[in-house]
Amino acid sequence: MTITPAKPSMRELQEREHGIGHDYAKGSPHIRHHTIRDRLIGNLHALVQGVIDRNGQCRVLELGAGHGTFTDHLVAAGAQVTVTEMSEPSVRFLQSRFRRNPNVTVLYDKDGTAACQAGPVDAVVCISVLHHIPDYLGTVDQLIDQVVPGGAFLSAQDPLWYPRRSSLSMRLDRNAYFLWRLGQGQLRRGLATRLRRRRGVYDEANEADMVEYHVVRDGVDEEALRRLLAPAFKKVEVQQYWSTQSGLLQAAGERFFPPTTFGLFARDRR
Ligand SMILES: C[S@@+](CC[C@H](N)C(=O)[O-])C[C@H]1O[C@@H](n2cnc3c(N)ncnc32)[C@H](O)[C@@H]1O
């Protein structure tokens, strides 16, 4: 008799990838590169300021906050923040980090449903998280239902939808990533991943295939998200930019290469 091992849940996979001591900065262009980070922080301040001007307060729901790198900026801008995390070690880190801060509440969201019932809120923020969620369109639809009039939605650091990108854009992006992996001394892992991706084979028990869900599939459909947000918000902006891990290739790509990544900034909920 063959016993098929139970398929791990998304929470278990996220916890394997984002476990105790996970370094959220390593391999995160939006944390490591000041051009991307500064624009993102500027957007967060603009979001909080704009909502406070309209609504007199800014209660933010921040999905998948990791270790709270951007929670700090939301709080500094004047928001009260509810952060969610699917990884228990990250929840513990956040609870300890913000234990004396009455402006931060931490939610352990084991299956991704708690965030969809955490409202009403003035704004939803998803930084480098939508591409981890298999049904990100369904999730965003439920999230924006919780945003009150005058509120906002912001996402950042998701890969642009691959079918809309040129083969040059895809090649530059993949080669830049591969070179960075080589620089980390991970030739074997880089090659193995490349071969698997080329064959389009996804292993539901392997966190490398399941955690970066839409990075290893087709990217995230920025146009579908824009269409979803447009009827609900008075202004929706898609910001496209080049993003890669290596500092040198980031600097070169910002000047010469096509965008790979996007953020969305939707303001003034109807
Ligand atoms: C790439 S990290 C980004 C962390 C943080 N936002 C940052 O930019 O530093 C993605 C995080 O989202 C969490 N995550 C993935 N899916 C989630 C979900 N549905 N709800 C809450 N957290 C989720 C993961 O555990 C992980 O910590």
The ligand as a MOL file (V3000), in Angstrom:
LIG
                    3D

  0  0  0     0  0            999 V3000
M  V30 BEGIN CTAB
M  V30 COUNTS 27 29 0 0 0
M  V30 BEGIN ATOM
M  V30 1 C 7.9440 38.7590 0.7450 0
M  V30 2 S 7.3310 38.7970 2.3570 0 CHG=1
M  V30 3 C 7.0370 40.5410 2.5280 0
M  V30 4 C 7.0390 40.9750 3.9620 0
M  V30 5 C 6.8600 42.4990 4.1500 0
M  V30 6 N 5.6160 42.9740 3.5900 0
M  V30 7 C 8.0150 43.2470 3.5460 0
M  V30 8 O 7.8500 43.8140 2.4490 0
M  V30 9 O 9.0860 43.2480 4.1780 0 CHG=-1
M  V30 10 C 5.6770 38.1610 2.2320 0
M  V30 11 C 5.0360 37.8650 3.5960 0
M  V30 12 O 3.6450 37.6350 3.3950 0
M  V30 13 C 3.2250 36.5880 4.2690 0
M  V30 14 N 1.9880 36.0630 3.6600 0
M  V30 15 C 1.8420 35.3600 2.5210 0
M  V30 16 N 0.5340 35.1670 2.2360 0
M  V30 17 C -0.1540 35.7790 3.2280 0
M  V30 18 C -1.5410 35.9490 3.5260 0
M  V30 19 N -2.5070 35.4730 2.7230 0
M  V30 20 N -1.8900 36.6360 4.6310 0
M  V30 21 C -0.9360 37.1520 5.4510 0
M  V30 22 N 0.3870 37.0110 5.2460 0
M  V30 23 C 0.7640 36.3490 4.1380 0
M  V30 24 C 4.4030 35.6560 4.3460 0
M  V30 25 O 4.3920 34.8870 5.5130 0
M  V30 26 C 5.5720 36.6410 4.3040 0
M  V30 27 O 5.9810 37.0030 5.5960 0
M  V30 END ATOM
M  V30 BEGIN BOND
M  V30 1 1 1 2
M  V30 2 1 2 3
M  V30 3 1 2 10
M  V30 4 1 3 4
M  V30 5 1 4 5
M  V30 6 1 5 6
M  V30 7 1 5 7
M  V30 8 2 7 8
M  V30 9 1 7 9
M  V30 10 1 10 11
M  V30 11 1 11 12
M  V30 12 1 11 26
M  V30 13 1 12 13
M  V30 14 1 13 14
M  V30 15 1 13 24
M  V30 16 1 14 15
M  V30 17 1 14 23
M  V30 18 2 15 16
M  V30 19 1 16 17
M  V30 20 1 17 18
M  V30 21 2 17 23
M  V30 22 1 18 19
M  V30 23 2 18 20
M  V30 24 1 20 21
M  V30 25 2 21 22
M  V30 26 1 22 23
M  V30 27 1 24 25
M  V30 28 1 24 26
M  V30 29 1 26 27
M  V30 END BOND
M  V30 END CTAB
M  END
